[in-house]
Amino acid sequence: MKRVIYFVSFFVFGLITSVFAAETEAAPLADGVKQFVALAAGFGIALSAAFGALGQGKAVAAALEGIARNPNAAPKMTTPLILGLAFIETLSIFTVLLGFMLFGKL
C-alpha cells in the first residue's frame, strides 16, 4: 500500500511540476500561480532528494547483503549496482533541474 501511495504522490507532483514547466508563454505569472510554482518546485526538490537517497540506500543494502551471503558473486553484482545507482541519481538530478527551471519562471 505504501508503494502505491508513493507512486501516486510522485506522479501527482511530477505532473504538477511538468505542467508548470511546460508553459512557455512570455506573459508574467500571476501572484497566485507563482506561489504554486514555488511550492511545486520546493516539493519536487525535497521529495527527489529524500526518496532518491532512500532508493540508493536500499539498493546498496541489498547488494551488500547479497555479497555477504555469496562473496564470489561480488564482481557480478558491482556493475548492475552502479548502473542502478546511476539511474536513481539521474532521476534525482532531473527533478532538481526541473525545480530550477520552475524557479526561473518566478
C-alpha beads as a LAMMPS data file, in Angstrom:
LAMMPS data file: protein, C-alpha beads

106 atoms
105 bonds

1 atom types
1 bond types

-500.0 500.0 xlo xhi
-500.0 500.0 ylo yhi
-500.0 500.0 zlo zhi

Masses

1 110.0

Atoms # bond

1 1 1 0.000 0.000 0.000
2 1 1 2.886 2.378 0.764
3 1 1 4.333 1.821 -2.696
4 1 1 1.035 2.787 -4.293
5 1 1 0.864 5.954 -2.199
6 1 1 4.480 6.821 -3.076
7 1 1 3.871 6.182 -6.760
8 1 1 0.710 8.281 -6.834
9 1 1 2.357 11.144 -4.936
10 1 1 5.386 11.107 -7.264
11 1 1 3.071 11.038 -10.252
12 1 1 0.983 13.942 -8.972
13 1 1 3.960 16.108 -8.022
14 1 1 5.691 15.266 -11.292
15 1 1 2.568 16.134 -13.229
16 1 1 2.186 19.429 -11.394
17 1 1 5.803 20.414 -11.967
18 1 1 5.773 19.348 -15.612
19 1 1 2.566 21.275 -16.307
20 1 1 4.046 24.457 -14.885
21 1 1 7.381 23.855 -16.620
22 1 1 5.681 23.229 -19.971
23 1 1 4.212 26.721 -20.068
24 1 1 6.402 28.689 -22.442
25 1 1 4.338 31.846 -22.749
26 1 1 6.189 35.090 -22.220
27 1 1 3.482 36.658 -20.067
28 1 1 4.401 37.118 -16.395
29 1 1 2.849 34.728 -13.937
30 1 1 0.104 35.876 -11.592
31 1 1 0.919 36.082 -7.893
32 1 1 -1.285 33.090 -7.045
33 1 1 0.379 30.973 -9.720
34 1 1 3.846 31.998 -8.541
35 1 1 3.060 30.619 -5.109
36 1 1 2.061 27.250 -6.557
37 1 1 5.091 27.161 -8.854
38 1 1 7.400 27.804 -5.910
39 1 1 5.570 25.204 -3.834
40 1 1 5.737 22.581 -6.592
41 1 1 9.437 23.221 -7.189
42 1 1 10.215 23.036 -3.484
43 1 1 8.291 19.812 -3.008
44 1 1 9.844 18.315 -6.125
45 1 1 13.385 19.045 -4.989
46 1 1 12.740 17.860 -1.430
47 1 1 10.994 14.651 -2.469
48 1 1 13.614 13.915 -5.091
49 1 1 16.433 14.248 -2.598
50 1 1 14.682 12.276 0.128
51 1 1 13.387 9.357 -1.887
52 1 1 16.419 9.225 -4.164
53 1 1 18.594 8.766 -1.084
54 1 1 16.230 6.111 0.283
55 1 1 16.309 4.243 -3.029
56 1 1 20.084 4.341 -3.168
57 1 1 20.333 3.166 0.427
58 1 1 18.051 0.202 -0.248
59 1 1 19.978 -0.723 -3.407
60 1 1 23.343 -0.639 -1.655
61 1 1 21.987 -2.538 1.356
62 1 1 20.586 -5.281 -0.874
63 1 1 23.843 -5.541 -2.822
64 1 1 25.942 -5.731 0.332
65 1 1 23.643 -8.356 1.792
66 1 1 23.966 -10.405 -1.393
67 1 1 27.741 -10.066 -1.366
68 1 1 27.861 -11.061 2.316
69 1 1 25.885 -14.225 1.555
70 1 1 27.906 -15.110 -1.543
71 1 1 31.280 -13.336 -1.756
72 1 1 32.069 -14.974 -5.100
73 1 1 29.182 -13.071 -6.712
74 1 1 30.646 -9.633 -5.873
75 1 1 32.121 -8.974 -9.347
76 1 1 28.802 -9.892 -10.974
77 1 1 26.849 -7.558 -8.653
78 1 1 29.058 -4.494 -8.959
79 1 1 28.131 -3.426 -12.489
80 1 1 24.336 -3.710 -12.073
81 1 1 24.598 -1.946 -8.703
82 1 1 26.494 1.008 -10.137
83 1 1 24.145 1.159 -13.119
84 1 1 21.093 1.155 -10.836
85 1 1 22.584 3.865 -8.624
86 1 1 23.292 5.955 -11.710
87 1 1 19.652 5.642 -12.831
88 1 1 18.382 6.660 -9.391
89 1 1 20.757 9.616 -9.271
90 1 1 19.781 10.683 -12.788
91 1 1 16.117 10.849 -11.815
92 1 1 17.006 12.981 -8.805
93 1 1 19.138 15.312 -10.914
94 1 1 16.370 15.717 -13.498
95 1 1 13.922 16.640 -10.759
96 1 1 16.298 19.218 -9.312
97 1 1 16.856 20.704 -12.784
98 1 1 13.109 20.882 -13.299
99 1 1 12.801 22.672 -9.952
100 1 1 15.423 25.195 -11.014
101 1 1 13.580 25.730 -14.280
102 1 1 10.427 26.433 -12.315
103 1 1 12.233 28.861 -10.024
104 1 1 13.495 30.609 -13.159
105 1 1 9.890 31.325 -14.134
106 1 1 9.282 33.285 -10.935

Bonds

1 1 1 2
2 1 2 3
3 1 3 4
4 1 4 5
5 1 5 6
6 1 6 7
7 1 7 8
8 1 8 9
9 1 9 10
10 1 10 11
11 1 11 12
12 1 12 13
13 1 13 14
14 1 14 15
15 1 15 16
16 1 16 17
17 1 17 18
18 1 18 19
19 1 19 20
20 1 20 21
21 1 21 22
22 1 22 23
23 1 23 24
24 1 24 25
25 1 25 26
26 1 26 27
27 1 27 28
28 1 28 29
29 1 29 30
30 1 30 31
31 1 31 32
32 1 32 33
33 1 33 34
34 1 34 35
35 1 35 36
36 1 36 37
37 1 37 38
38 1 38 39
39 1 39 40
40 1 40 41
41 1 41 42
42 1 42 43
43 1 43 44
44 1 44 45
45 1 45 46
46 1 46 47
47 1 47 48
48 1 48 49
49 1 49 50
50 1 50 51
51 1 51 52
52 1 52 53
53 1 53 54
54 1 54 55
55 1 55 56
56 1 56 57
57 1 57 58
58 1 58 59
59 1 59 60
60 1 60 61
61 1 61 62
62 1 62 63
63 1 63 64
64 1 64 65
65 1 65 66
66 1 66 67
67 1 67 68
68 1 68 69
69 1 69 70
70 1 70 71
71 1 71 72
72 1 72 73
73 1 73 74
74 1 74 75
75 1 75 76
76 1 76 77
77 1 77 78
78 1 78 79
79 1 79 80
80 1 80 81
81 1 81 82
82 1 82 83
83 1 83 84
84 1 84 85
85 1 85 86
86 1 86 87
87 1 87 88
88 1 88 89
89 1 89 90
90 1 90 91
91 1 91 92
92 1 92 93
93 1 93 94
94 1 94 95
95 1 95 96
96 1 96 97
97 1 97 98
98 1 98 99
99 1 99 100
100 1 100 101
101 1 101 102
102 1 102 103
103 1 103 104
104 1 104 105
105 1 105 106
